[in-house]
Amino acid sequence: MPIDIGPAADIHHHWLPAELIAHVEDYLPEGYSVRDREGVRDVIDPKGLRVQSLFIEEFADVRRRLELMDEAGIRTAHISPGCFPNWITMKAARLINDASADMVRNHGDRLKPMVNVPAFGEPGVLEEMERGAKLGLTGVAATCHFRGKYPDEEEWLPFFQKAAELDLPVFLHAAGAPVHYQDLVKYNLATPMGRSLDLCLAPVKLIYSGIFERIPNLRMVVGHLGGFVFLNLKRWFGPVSREGHGGCSMETAQRAMDRMLFDTAPAGWYGPLEIEYAVSILGANRIALGSDYPHGGLNTAADHLRNCSFSDDQARLVASGNARRLYKQE
């Protein structure tokens, strides 16, 4: 019998304003381009790889997503722009943040957009984070790397410090592809495999870097169950092996992950079996519902939780309790 998950919170849910989608080529950095096909605008990186697909109607349509959320029993959605922070400019950031403020005014009880900024490299980044927080945006969007730098590099430190100062959880989404993806191009694996690799690599590097000890108030959501983080914890965290591997203790990793959530998006990849296993390894307090809408179905994502063999308490933690705790919306 399906579990009653109650009103749920979708912690991985995508939106971009119609103006940006219609004129996205005007908001991309040098070397990026757009390829149009029916109903979709593809962002192409300087090497010719498709790094994001913007569904013209679904990405911008607020009314339809609210209808679908109602059908799925999802009360709130935490809104981010997917891979876009991987190449975002301040020009694009200000447009998205202003449109997000309109969303807060009109639908703030249901839709909760995040601050969007480049992680570093342009003037005004920290000031724009402050402005976004004053506009009522809850969280800040990022990707697994920016300008070729993974988030354990020092260039990211002011971004993380400001996020913690403003009490904004960082939502870490996949980048368009890993920094070095040439070996994945041959079989078109840069997106399906590359993003999973990155979503595993970035949080593990952050835990090893000690960032969660250096910034005690830092909180983070990692998309897509962290790639395959939950499959290999014992291999990555523990005493230094005879071969010289490791060096970050499981205790240190667990303390860091107490301030992290790993979401269940997308529904097309992760079903009840994967979610149950992730909960058994990471704990129900570290997993949260994510749909990846419009790439993933809202009903499907919620139904996966309803069909897990959890206790009611575990299901409600994953469905909404952990999101409310991390975003301090208890």
Residue frames as qw, qx, qy, qz and C-alpha x, y, z in Angstrom:
[[0.000, 0.889, 0.458, 0.000, 0.00, 0.00, 0.00],
 [0.398, 0.603, -0.052, 0.690, 1.48, 3.42, -0.94],
 [0.423, -0.337, -0.447, 0.713, 2.94, 5.49, 1.90],
 [0.011, -0.943, -0.319, -0.095, 1.29, 8.77, 2.86],
 [0.597, 0.098, -0.091, 0.791, 4.06, 11.31, 2.30],
 [0.120, -0.775, -0.356, 0.507, 1.89, 14.33, 3.10],
 [0.352, 0.934, 0.020, -0.050, 2.38, 17.68, 1.32],
 [0.849, -0.045, 0.141, 0.507, 5.80, 17.29, -0.29],
 [0.024, -0.905, 0.204, 0.373, 8.64, 19.69, -1.11],
 [0.848, 0.431, 0.119, 0.285, 10.46, 19.35, -4.43],
 [0.450, -0.762, 0.179, 0.429, 14.04, 20.43, -3.77],
 [0.344, -0.239, 0.625, 0.658, 15.25, 20.06, -7.40],
 [0.373, 0.714, 0.590, -0.056, 12.93, 21.95, -9.76],
 [0.412, -0.103, 0.308, 0.851, 13.92, 24.12, -12.72],
 [0.236, 0.877, 0.413, -0.073, 12.66, 27.41, -14.15],
 [0.372, -0.136, 0.179, 0.901, 14.01, 30.28, -16.22],
 [0.277, 0.630, 0.269, -0.674, 12.16, 33.47, -17.20],
 [0.675, 0.584, 0.444, 0.080, 10.63, 33.58, -20.68],
 [0.214, 0.956, -0.161, -0.119, 12.65, 36.68, -21.58],
 [0.314, -0.630, 0.683, 0.198, 15.95, 34.90, -21.01],
 [0.665, 0.128, 0.725, 0.126, 14.87, 31.81, -22.94],
 [0.546, 0.784, 0.295, -0.029, 13.68, 33.91, -25.89],
 [0.314, 0.904, -0.249, 0.150, 16.95, 35.87, -26.03],
 [0.851, -0.472, 0.144, 0.180, 19.36, 33.45, -24.37],
 [0.759, 0.349, 0.060, 0.546, 22.05, 34.08, -26.98],
 [0.078, 0.821, -0.079, 0.560, 22.30, 37.65, -25.61],
 [0.582, -0.715, 0.245, -0.300, 23.06, 36.33, -22.12],
 [0.975, -0.059, 0.032, 0.214, 25.79, 33.79, -22.89],
 [0.375, -0.736, 0.357, 0.436, 29.54, 34.38, -22.52],
 [0.379, 0.682, -0.493, -0.385, 31.82, 34.55, -25.54],
 [0.078, 0.315, -0.935, -0.141, 32.15, 31.23, -27.36],
 [0.326, 0.270, 0.856, -0.296, 28.73, 29.86, -26.37],
 [0.270, 0.045, -0.489, -0.828, 25.93, 29.63, -28.90],
 [0.594, 0.177, 0.536, -0.574, 22.33, 28.46, -29.33],
 [0.120, 0.030, -0.859, -0.497, 20.90, 25.75, -31.56],
 [0.566, 0.098, 0.271, -0.773, 17.14, 25.76, -32.05],
 [0.153, -0.101, -0.934, -0.307, 14.93, 22.78, -32.67],
 [0.426, -0.490, -0.480, -0.590, 11.19, 22.36, -32.30],
 [0.643, -0.686, -0.248, -0.235, 10.16, 23.55, -28.85],
 [0.800, -0.460, -0.016, 0.384, 13.73, 23.54, -27.51],
 [0.259, 0.904, -0.288, 0.179, 16.67, 25.94, -27.38],
 [0.923, -0.159, -0.114, 0.333, 19.97, 24.12, -26.86],
 [0.165, -0.929, 0.321, 0.082, 22.94, 25.89, -25.29],
 [0.906, 0.310, -0.104, 0.269, 26.17, 24.86, -27.05],
 [0.551, -0.730, 0.156, 0.374, 29.57, 25.26, -25.38],
 [0.144, 0.820, -0.402, -0.381, 32.68, 26.57, -27.18],
 [0.221, -0.314, 0.889, 0.249, 33.71, 23.00, -28.13],
 [0.451, 0.051, -0.596, -0.662, 30.35, 22.28, -29.75],
 [0.206, -0.190, -0.941, 0.190, 28.82, 20.16, -26.97],
 [0.432, -0.584, -0.352, -0.590, 25.16, 20.61, -26.06],
 [0.268, 0.100, -0.699, 0.655, 25.29, 21.52, -22.38],
 [0.235, 0.306, 0.634, -0.670, 21.68, 22.48, -21.63],
 [0.049, -0.371, -0.736, -0.565, 18.30, 22.07, -23.32],
 [0.184, 0.194, 0.375, -0.888, 15.73, 24.75, -22.54],
 [0.092, 0.487, 0.846, 0.198, 12.17, 23.56, -23.18],
 [0.031, 0.290, 0.137, 0.947, 10.59, 26.80, -24.36],
 [0.523, -0.523, -0.324, -0.590, 7.12, 26.31, -22.90],
 [0.785, -0.422, -0.447, 0.078, 7.77, 24.11, -19.85],
 [0.557, -0.002, -0.345, 0.756, 10.76, 26.01, -18.45],
 [0.017, 0.182, -0.091, 0.979, 8.94, 29.34, -18.21],
 [0.494, -0.432, -0.477, -0.585, 5.31, 28.28, -17.58],
 [0.091, -0.219, 0.675, -0.699, 4.46, 28.95, -13.93],
 [0.694, -0.042, 0.114, -0.710, 0.73, 28.19, -14.13],
 [0.849, 0.150, -0.456, -0.220, 1.20, 24.71, -15.59],
 [0.430, 0.245, -0.764, 0.415, 3.85, 23.67, -13.03],
 [0.320, -0.174, 0.521, -0.772, 1.55, 24.70, -10.19],
 [0.831, 0.048, -0.109, -0.544, -1.20, 22.52, -11.67],
 [0.770, 0.226, -0.594, 0.057, 1.20, 19.57, -11.93],
 [0.115, 0.294, -0.707, 0.633, 2.45, 20.14, -8.40],
 [0.602, -0.126, 0.294, -0.731, -1.14, 19.99, -7.15],
 [0.883, 0.136, -0.320, -0.316, -1.72, 16.73, -9.02],
 [0.660, 0.267, -0.639, 0.291, 1.44, 15.21, -7.49],
 [0.675, -0.676, -0.290, 0.054, 0.78, 16.37, -3.93],
 [0.603, 0.036, -0.139, 0.785, 3.79, 18.69, -3.97],
 [0.166, -0.887, -0.366, 0.228, 3.20, 21.83, -1.95],
 [0.078, -0.922, 0.219, 0.309, 6.46, 23.72, -2.52],
 [0.861, 0.348, 0.090, 0.361, 9.27, 23.71, -5.06],
 [0.389, -0.734, 0.221, 0.512, 12.78, 25.15, -4.65],
 [0.652, 0.742, 0.160, -0.002, 13.56, 26.75, -7.99],
 [0.419, -0.569, 0.455, 0.542, 16.92, 26.73, -9.81],
 [0.528, 0.685, -0.202, -0.460, 18.00, 27.14, -13.46],
 [0.976, 0.191, 0.070, 0.074, 19.64, 23.72, -13.96],
 [0.802, 0.007, 0.101, 0.588, 23.06, 23.84, -15.57],
 [0.265, 0.884, 0.148, 0.356, 22.89, 27.56, -16.36],
 [0.410, -0.891, 0.177, 0.080, 25.10, 28.67, -13.43],
 [0.841, -0.080, 0.298, 0.444, 27.97, 26.84, -15.17],
 [0.456, 0.258, 0.292, 0.800, 28.37, 29.79, -17.58],
 [0.080, -0.884, -0.460, 0.013, 26.17, 32.47, -16.02],
 [0.347, 0.334, -0.053, 0.875, 27.18, 36.12, -16.37],
 [0.041, -0.315, -0.489, 0.812, 26.18, 39.01, -14.12],
 [0.335, 0.075, -0.293, -0.892, 23.90, 40.30, -16.89],
 [0.555, -0.191, -0.740, -0.330, 21.97, 37.02, -16.90],
 [0.341, -0.230, -0.761, 0.501, 22.08, 36.78, -13.09],
 [0.117, 0.178, 0.270, -0.939, 20.38, 40.15, -12.59],
 [0.507, -0.018, -0.443, -0.739, 17.64, 39.30, -15.07],
 [0.568, -0.196, -0.798, -0.048, 16.94, 35.92, -13.41],
 [0.255, -0.215, -0.652, 0.681, 17.02, 37.41, -9.90],
 [0.265, 0.089, 0.054, -0.959, 14.62, 40.23, -10.80],
 [0.614, -0.076, -0.549, -0.562, 12.21, 37.74, -12.40],
 [0.493, -0.158, -0.816, 0.258, 12.61, 35.49, -9.37],
 [0.008, 0.123, 0.464, -0.877, 11.59, 38.36, -7.10],
 [0.519, 0.002, -0.235, -0.822, 8.39, 38.69, -9.13],
 [0.629, -0.099, -0.754, -0.159, 7.80, 34.97, -8.60],
 [0.278, -0.135, -0.724, 0.617, 8.22, 35.40, -4.84],
 [0.248, 0.077, 0.190, -0.947, 5.70, 38.24, -4.80],
 [0.637, 0.057, -0.322, -0.698, 3.13, 36.25, -6.78],
 [0.899, -0.058, -0.386, -0.196, 3.72, 32.65, -5.68],
 [0.110, 0.609, -0.664, 0.419, 6.14, 32.77, -2.75],
 [0.696, -0.294, 0.480, -0.446, 4.11, 30.34, -0.68],
 [0.952, 0.196, 0.217, -0.090, 4.61, 27.64, -3.35],
 [0.781, 0.493, -0.041, 0.382, 7.62, 28.53, -5.49],
 [0.508, -0.817, 0.128, 0.239, 10.90, 29.40, -3.80],
 [0.706, 0.641, -0.114, 0.278, 13.54, 30.61, -6.27],
 [0.755, -0.395, -0.006, 0.523, 17.25, 30.92, -5.49],
 [0.028, -0.883, 0.248, 0.397, 19.83, 33.64, -5.94],
 [0.861, 0.350, 0.213, 0.301, 21.80, 33.28, -9.18],
 [0.033, -0.930, 0.314, 0.189, 25.32, 34.68, -9.61],
 [0.706, 0.476, -0.487, 0.196, 28.64, 33.68, -11.15],
 [0.827, -0.445, -0.246, 0.238, 30.62, 31.93, -8.43],
 [0.449, -0.636, 0.144, 0.611, 33.55, 34.33, -9.01],
 [0.536, 0.101, 0.499, 0.673, 35.32, 36.30, -11.72],
 [0.087, 0.649, 0.370, 0.659, 33.07, 39.34, -12.17],
 [0.038, 0.121, -0.407, 0.904, 32.67, 42.46, -10.04],
 [0.502, -0.172, 0.033, -0.847, 29.55, 42.69, -7.90],
 [0.552, -0.088, -0.817, -0.144, 29.01, 38.97, -7.21],
 [0.281, -0.230, -0.758, 0.542, 28.78, 39.26, -3.43],
 [0.205, 0.170, 0.177, -0.947, 26.67, 42.42, -3.63],
 [0.553, -0.004, -0.506, -0.662, 24.24, 40.65, -5.98],
 [0.458, -0.182, -0.858, 0.142, 23.99, 37.77, -3.51],
 [0.058, -0.252, -0.545, 0.798, 23.03, 40.28, -0.82],
 [0.378, 0.127, -0.154, -0.904, 20.49, 41.93, -3.12],
 [0.536, -0.075, -0.750, -0.382, 18.95, 38.56, -3.98],
 [0.315, -0.245, -0.818, 0.415, 18.59, 37.66, -0.31],
 [0.116, 0.255, 0.309, -0.909, 16.84, 41.00, 0.34],
 [0.464, 0.076, -0.437, -0.767, 14.46, 40.17, -2.54],
 [0.776, -0.139, 0.356, -0.502, 13.34, 37.10, -0.63],
 [0.766, 0.357, -0.517, -0.136, 15.27, 34.45, -2.59],
 [0.733, -0.507, 0.401, -0.213, 16.04, 31.38, -0.48],
 [0.874, -0.029, 0.396, 0.282, 19.19, 29.53, -1.47],
 [0.150, 0.785, -0.400, -0.449, 21.87, 30.14, -4.07],
 [0.933, 0.330, 0.136, -0.050, 22.42, 28.10, -7.24],
 [0.108, -0.713, 0.640, 0.265, 25.78, 26.73, -8.37],
 [0.921, 0.296, -0.213, -0.139, 27.19, 23.94, -10.51],
 [0.932, -0.267, 0.044, 0.239, 29.95, 21.38, -9.93],
 [0.579, -0.188, 0.154, 0.778, 32.53, 23.67, -11.48],
 [0.223, 0.945, 0.206, -0.124, 32.82, 27.21, -12.84],
 [0.267, 0.897, -0.349, -0.039, 35.41, 28.63, -15.22],
 [0.726, 0.369, -0.563, 0.140, 37.24, 25.32, -15.07],
 [0.030, 0.379, -0.700, 0.605, 37.54, 25.34, -11.27],
 [0.555, -0.386, -0.734, -0.064, 35.93, 22.76, -8.99],
 [0.352, -0.820, -0.137, -0.430, 34.40, 24.17, -5.78],
 [0.792, -0.496, -0.120, 0.335, 37.24, 23.12, -3.47],
 [0.554, 0.321, 0.016, 0.768, 39.47, 25.76, -5.13],
 [0.266, -0.382, -0.358, 0.810, 40.16, 29.01, -3.27],
 [0.064, -0.139, -0.338, -0.929, 38.40, 31.12, -5.93],
 [0.435, -0.483, -0.662, -0.373, 35.09, 29.75, -4.61],
 [0.386, -0.250, -0.665, 0.588, 35.72, 30.61, -0.96],
 [0.110, 0.076, 0.179, -0.975, 34.14, 34.12, -0.90],
 [0.526, -0.151, -0.512, -0.663, 31.01, 32.71, -2.59],
 [0.611, -0.293, -0.732, 0.066, 30.61, 30.02, 0.08],
 [0.271, -0.173, -0.505, 0.801, 31.39, 32.44, 2.90],
 [0.263, -0.015, -0.052, -0.963, 28.77, 34.89, 1.66],
 [0.591, -0.231, -0.640, -0.434, 26.18, 32.11, 1.22],
 [0.529, -0.305, -0.704, 0.362, 26.71, 31.08, 4.84],
 [0.105, -0.105, -0.288, 0.946, 26.66, 34.68, 6.06],
 [0.411, -0.029, -0.204, -0.888, 23.32, 35.23, 4.29],
 [0.521, 0.018, 0.752, -0.402, 21.96, 31.89, 5.54],
 [0.707, 0.454, -0.201, -0.504, 21.45, 30.68, 1.95],
 [0.797, -0.112, 0.584, 0.103, 21.89, 26.94, 1.32],
 [0.143, 0.535, -0.611, -0.565, 23.94, 26.24, -1.81],
 [0.872, 0.279, 0.333, -0.226, 22.23, 24.07, -4.41],
 [0.174, -0.533, 0.710, 0.426, 24.97, 22.21, -6.29],
 [0.822, 0.443, 0.200, -0.295, 23.68, 21.08, -9.68],
 [0.786, 0.084, 0.422, 0.444, 25.51, 19.26, -12.45],
 [0.007, 0.605, -0.330, -0.725, 27.56, 21.37, -14.82],
 [0.702, 0.499, -0.189, -0.472, 27.00, 20.90, -18.53],
 [0.926, 0.198, -0.287, 0.142, 29.84, 18.36, -18.56],
 [0.742, -0.511, -0.005, 0.434, 33.06, 17.77, -16.58],
 [0.062, -0.861, 0.282, 0.420, 35.93, 20.21, -17.02],
 [0.039, 0.455, -0.802, -0.385, 37.84, 17.58, -19.04],
 [0.750, 0.208, 0.466, -0.421, 35.27, 15.58, -21.00],
 [0.390, 0.547, -0.569, -0.474, 37.08, 14.66, -24.22],
 [0.013, 0.167, -0.986, -0.027, 37.24, 10.94, -23.38],
 [0.351, 0.348, 0.754, -0.432, 33.45, 10.92, -22.95],
 [0.393, 0.499, -0.148, -0.758, 32.59, 12.42, -26.34],
 [0.100, 0.221, -0.875, -0.418, 33.11, 9.33, -28.51],
 [0.166, -0.328, -0.923, -0.113, 29.99, 7.53, -27.30],
 [0.268, -0.579, -0.241, -0.731, 28.03, 10.67, -26.38],
 [0.644, -0.420, -0.592, 0.240, 28.67, 10.07, -22.66],
 [0.245, 0.271, -0.254, 0.896, 29.63, 13.62, -21.67],
 [0.458, -0.398, 0.012, -0.795, 26.15, 14.32, -20.34],
 [0.851, -0.334, -0.261, -0.309, 24.82, 11.01, -18.94],
 [0.850, -0.159, -0.319, 0.388, 28.09, 9.74, -17.45],
 [0.387, 0.375, -0.201, 0.818, 29.97, 13.01, -17.14],
 [0.356, -0.603, 0.032, -0.713, 27.38, 14.69, -14.96],
 [0.881, -0.422, -0.197, -0.086, 27.21, 11.71, -12.62],
 [0.753, 0.086, -0.265, 0.597, 30.99, 11.76, -12.30],
 [0.126, 0.481, -0.136, 0.857, 30.98, 15.48, -11.51],
 [0.581, -0.577, -0.081, -0.569, 28.14, 15.21, -9.00],
 [0.908, -0.317, -0.202, 0.185, 30.22, 12.64, -7.15],
 [0.650, 0.223, -0.173, 0.706, 33.58, 14.39, -7.52],
 [0.007, -0.644, 0.039, -0.764, 32.53, 17.88, -6.41],
 [0.642, -0.671, 0.007, -0.371, 31.04, 17.01, -2.98],
 [0.925, -0.204, -0.118, 0.299, 33.81, 14.52, -2.20],
 [0.514, 0.380, -0.125, 0.759, 36.44, 17.17, -3.01],
 [0.250, -0.703, 0.028, -0.665, 34.56, 19.66, -0.83],
 [0.839, -0.531, -0.072, -0.095, 34.49, 17.25, 2.11],
 [0.841, 0.000, -0.101, 0.531, 38.23, 16.54, 1.73],
 [0.297, 0.599, -0.042, 0.743, 38.93, 20.29, 1.50],
 [0.338, -0.312, -0.602, 0.653, 37.56, 20.92, 4.98],
 [0.073, -0.364, -0.229, -0.900, 35.22, 23.65, 3.75],
 [0.560, -0.593, -0.467, -0.341, 32.46, 22.56, 6.12],
 [0.656, -0.458, -0.343, 0.493, 34.85, 22.95, 9.05],
 [0.327, 0.026, 0.036, 0.944, 36.15, 26.29, 7.80],
 [0.308, -0.204, -0.163, -0.915, 32.60, 27.62, 7.29],
 [0.101, 0.086, 0.909, -0.396, 30.49, 26.18, 10.11],
 [0.457, 0.422, 0.406, -0.670, 27.17, 27.61, 8.82],
 [0.294, 0.330, -0.632, -0.637, 27.53, 26.33, 5.24],
 [0.650, 0.191, 0.672, -0.299, 24.62, 24.12, 4.09],
 [0.165, 0.387, -0.665, -0.617, 24.32, 22.38, 0.74],
 [0.833, 0.275, 0.371, -0.304, 22.01, 20.37, -1.52],
 [0.123, -0.390, 0.779, 0.474, 23.69, 18.05, -4.02],
 [0.702, 0.301, -0.118, -0.635, 21.62, 17.07, -7.04],
 [0.801, 0.289, -0.460, -0.250, 20.91, 13.60, -8.39],
 [0.920, -0.391, -0.006, 0.010, 21.85, 11.71, -5.21],
 [0.307, -0.787, 0.486, 0.224, 25.38, 12.98, -5.64],
 [0.492, 0.505, -0.655, -0.271, 25.90, 10.84, -8.74],
 [0.859, -0.091, -0.503, -0.023, 27.08, 7.68, -6.99],
 [0.073, -0.607, 0.539, -0.580, 28.36, 9.07, -3.69],
 [0.743, -0.331, 0.326, -0.482, 26.19, 6.66, -1.73],
 [0.962, 0.186, -0.189, -0.061, 27.74, 3.63, -3.44],
 [0.759, 0.326, -0.335, 0.452, 31.36, 4.19, -2.42],
 [0.337, -0.884, 0.134, -0.296, 31.57, 5.94, 0.94],
 [0.835, -0.479, 0.236, 0.136, 33.82, 3.29, 2.48],
 [0.796, 0.297, 0.153, 0.505, 36.22, 3.48, -0.45],
 [0.272, 0.739, 0.021, 0.617, 36.64, 7.25, -0.25],
 [0.305, -0.744, 0.245, -0.542, 36.48, 7.98, 3.46],
 [0.931, -0.351, -0.085, 0.057, 38.61, 6.23, 6.05],
 [0.521, -0.694, 0.364, 0.338, 42.21, 5.85, 7.20],
 [0.327, 0.698, -0.546, -0.328, 45.03, 5.97, 4.67],
 [0.990, 0.068, 0.072, -0.103, 45.28, 2.54, 3.07],
 [0.739, -0.323, 0.412, 0.425, 48.49, 0.57, 2.45],
 [0.570, 0.455, 0.422, 0.539, 48.33, 1.86, -1.13],
 [0.235, -0.117, -0.051, 0.964, 48.16, 5.46, 0.12],
 [0.169, -0.516, -0.562, -0.625, 44.47, 6.03, -0.65],
 [0.453, -0.728, -0.510, -0.062, 42.11, 8.01, 1.54],
 [0.391, 0.095, -0.323, 0.857, 42.98, 10.14, 4.50],
 [0.366, -0.296, 0.046, -0.881, 39.64, 11.80, 5.22],
 [0.093, 0.023, 0.930, -0.356, 37.96, 9.92, 8.04],
 [0.203, -0.474, -0.786, -0.341, 34.42, 8.61, 7.84],
 [0.262, -0.645, -0.532, 0.483, 33.66, 10.60, 10.97],
 [0.100, -0.393, 0.126, 0.905, 34.74, 13.83, 9.25],
 [0.112, -0.128, -0.696, -0.698, 32.71, 12.97, 6.17],
 [0.236, -0.560, -0.794, -0.007, 29.63, 12.17, 8.25],
 [0.179, -0.603, -0.327, 0.705, 29.86, 15.50, 10.06],
 [0.018, 0.229, -0.374, -0.899, 30.05, 17.33, 6.72],
 [0.203, -0.246, -0.798, -0.511, 27.12, 15.36, 5.33],
 [0.127, -0.553, -0.706, 0.423, 25.03, 16.34, 8.33],
 [0.099, 0.635, 0.088, -0.761, 24.83, 19.73, 6.59],
 [0.156, 0.245, -0.669, -0.684, 24.10, 18.27, 3.15],
 [0.725, 0.283, 0.484, -0.400, 21.07, 16.85, 1.40],
 [0.099, -0.175, 0.818, 0.539, 21.20, 14.57, -1.64],
 [0.595, 0.283, 0.177, -0.731, 18.08, 14.78, -3.78],
 [0.645, 0.111, 0.755, -0.023, 16.28, 11.97, -5.60],
 [0.563, 0.731, -0.019, -0.384, 16.12, 13.64, -9.03],
 [0.494, 0.080, -0.244, -0.831, 15.54, 12.72, -11.73],
 [0.764, 0.000, 0.453, -0.459, 12.62, 10.38, -11.46],
 [0.817, 0.467, -0.251, -0.227, 13.65, 8.75, -14.74],
 [0.447, 0.488, -0.712, 0.235, 16.90, 7.43, -13.19],
 [0.048, 0.174, -0.808, 0.561, 16.25, 6.88, -9.53],
 [0.631, -0.356, -0.469, -0.505, 13.28, 4.77, -8.45],
 [0.736, -0.602, 0.057, -0.305, 12.30, 3.19, -5.13],
 [0.947, -0.086, -0.123, 0.284, 15.19, 0.69, -5.13],
 [0.520, 0.408, -0.184, 0.727, 17.90, 3.33, -5.56],
 [0.263, -0.686, 0.094, -0.672, 16.24, 5.71, -3.10],
 [0.863, -0.481, -0.049, -0.145, 15.88, 2.98, -0.47],
 [0.863, 0.037, -0.157, 0.478, 19.53, 2.01, -0.87],
 [0.259, 0.562, -0.155, 0.770, 20.70, 5.63, -0.63],
 [0.534, -0.666, 0.060, -0.517, 18.67, 6.03, 2.56],
 [0.945, -0.299, -0.108, 0.083, 20.17, 2.83, 3.98],
 [0.733, 0.164, -0.133, 0.647, 23.71, 4.17, 3.39],
 [0.184, 0.420, -0.084, 0.885, 23.38, 7.93, 3.93],
 [0.055, -0.339, -0.691, 0.636, 20.42, 7.98, 6.31],
 [0.103, 0.722, 0.656, 0.194, 16.89, 9.27, 5.86],
 [0.201, -0.859, -0.176, 0.437, 17.99, 12.63, 7.29],
 [0.252, -0.509, 0.429, 0.703, 20.26, 13.27, 4.26],
 [0.193, 0.228, 0.790, 0.535, 17.91, 12.48, 1.36],
 [0.279, 0.484, 0.298, -0.774, 15.25, 14.81, -0.08],
 [0.586, 0.558, 0.587, 0.015, 12.67, 14.58, -2.83],
 [0.012, 0.546, -0.337, -0.767, 13.73, 16.02, -6.18],
 [0.724, 0.499, 0.437, -0.186, 11.96, 15.79, -9.54],
 [0.367, -0.201, 0.511, 0.751, 14.25, 17.63, -12.01],
 [0.376, 0.753, 0.537, -0.062, 11.08, 19.14, -13.53],
 [0.783, 0.324, 0.049, -0.528, 10.60, 19.66, -16.46],
 [0.347, 0.453, -0.807, -0.152, 13.18, 16.95, -17.24],
 [0.143, -0.067, -0.965, 0.208, 11.54, 14.64, -14.71],
 [0.402, -0.502, -0.554, -0.528, 7.91, 14.03, -13.89],
 [0.267, -0.424, 0.422, -0.756, 6.43, 15.44, -10.68],
 [0.877, -0.181, 0.014, -0.445, 3.93, 12.60, -10.24],
 [0.872, 0.205, -0.419, 0.147, 6.62, 10.01, -10.90],
 [0.269, 0.448, -0.563, 0.640, 9.02, 11.55, -8.38],
 [0.492, -0.347, 0.377, -0.704, 6.37, 11.65, -5.64],
 [0.936, -0.026, -0.128, -0.328, 5.10, 8.15, -6.46],
 [0.642, 0.346, -0.615, 0.301, 8.61, 6.73, -6.09],
 [0.060, -0.337, 0.633, -0.694, 8.59, 7.81, -2.46],
 [0.734, -0.135, 0.159, -0.647, 5.08, 6.50, -1.92],
 [0.948, 0.140, -0.239, -0.157, 6.26, 3.10, -3.16],
 [0.296, 0.514, -0.708, 0.384, 9.39, 2.88, -1.01],
 [0.745, -0.374, -0.551, 0.038, 9.48, 0.43, 1.88],
 [0.164, 0.361, -0.416, 0.819, 10.07, 3.19, 4.42],
 [0.157, -0.519, -0.699, 0.466, 8.46, 3.91, 7.71],
 [0.089, 0.889, 0.409, 0.187, 6.02, 6.83, 7.56],
 [0.364, -0.861, 0.060, 0.351, 8.51, 8.94, 9.54],
 [0.520, -0.240, 0.507, 0.644, 11.32, 8.24, 7.07],
 [0.347, 0.542, 0.614, 0.457, 9.08, 8.97, 4.10],
 [0.047, -0.953, -0.297, -0.040, 8.00, 12.31, 5.48],
 [0.460, -0.668, 0.242, 0.532, 11.58, 13.29, 6.23],
 [0.440, -0.004, 0.609, 0.660, 12.55, 12.62, 2.62],
 [0.200, 0.678, 0.628, 0.325, 9.35, 14.12, 1.21],
 [0.011, -0.869, -0.166, -0.467, 9.47, 17.43, 3.05],
 [0.640, -0.751, -0.093, 0.136, 10.96, 17.38, 6.55],
 [0.711, -0.200, 0.154, 0.657, 14.60, 17.55, 5.48],
 [0.299, 0.535, 0.299, 0.731, 13.92, 20.37, 3.02],
 [0.317, -0.874, -0.222, -0.294, 12.10, 22.40, 5.67],
 [0.722, -0.599, 0.002, 0.345, 14.98, 21.86, 8.09],
 [0.638, 0.035, 0.221, 0.737, 17.74, 22.80, 5.65],
 [0.134, 0.526, 0.291, 0.788, 15.90, 25.89, 4.42],
 [0.108, -0.148, -0.561, 0.807, 14.80, 26.74, 7.98],
 [0.402, -0.195, -0.324, -0.834, 11.13, 26.70, 7.09],
 [0.268, -0.247, -0.902, 0.232, 9.94, 24.62, 10.05]]
